[in-house]
Amino acid sequence: MSSADWLSSGLIVLGLFFFLAGTVGLLRLPDPLSRLHALTKADNLGLLLVSTGLLVQDPDLLLGLKLALVWLLVSAAGATGAHLIAKRAVRGDGEDAR
């Protein structure tokens, strides 16, 4: 294996670790706001690391632009979804409000 393969594998494994950490945070943290924070931050960084690892594997400009666009769209969708969930949790009209 070349050094690019090792770097790519390391970045992808590190990204998968962040996905796992976000999932553990979602399952283990006590309140919805803490869960959202752990999940959105870890998933955002995990996707960036996996995308970077894929780009190292095949350094094509078009692929890099596609991966960057996917990362930006997923980040925007995650932030928007988290904002809406947090707003509902703060207002107290969600499932956790009893």
Helices and strands as residue ranges (DSSP letters): H 3-28, H 32-57, H 61-91
